[in-house]
Amino acid sequence: MFYDYVEFENQTQVAYSNVLADGSVEVSVERPVELGFNSALCSLPSFVWRDIVGFSNDELAQIDNFVHNNAPLILRLAREVSKEYA
């Protein structure tokens, strides 16, 4: 399950998962386009990106910078939501 974190003016949305069994948290980034979505997934705390579709290298660098800057709060929120549903 993913929880909304932020939506940017260009409709790009960032969401995070609860803490997974291996202790990681998934960050999902999606932006609507004409026939679907641009998307990417990042695993925290390793910051490994995968399943990148439609984002340019420059866009992904900006998103990566945002995720790095917000990772402490995202991880804390994921831990809190995981406690609520444990």
Buried (B, 14 or more C-beta within 10 A) or exposed (E): EBBEBEEEEEEBBBBBBBBEEEEBBBBBBBBEEEEEBBBBBBBBEEEEBEEBEBBEEEBBEBBBEBBEEBBEEBBEBBEEBBEEEE
